[in-house]
Amino acid sequence: MSVTVQNFIKLANFYNQTAKTMSAICVKKGGIAVEKYVGRFFAADLLEFIVEYAEELEKENNNLQPEVVNVIDMFKKQFEAVKGMTTPSEKPIHEMTLEEFEKIMNI
């Protein structure tokens, strides 16, 4: 995927739609808090990817529109709040033992 503003907007829209869907799922499951929904780990990983993509975008483009910069800053702030929930980079989930996975997922 080439690093473009258009692709960043697509990623941002995907994340926003994911957040809405997660919220709807939580309501459907009896009103559980989004913070307790297991999908929050996926959302945190997605947010991490978007922030890293945005950093590449900023490196490659010195003339980003202020609106895009504001959205990037918003995602960075959101990521700071959830970065402890991302899956570890050292070892992929499919290589973890059940015990390692349960510890990471806080089960």
Buried (B, 14 or more C-beta within 10 A) or exposed (E): EEBEBEEBEEBBEEBEEBBEEBEEEBEEEEEEEBEEBEBBBBBBBBBBBBBEBBEEBBEEBEEBEEEBEEBBEEBBEBBEEBEEBBBEEEEEEEEBEEEEBEEBEEE
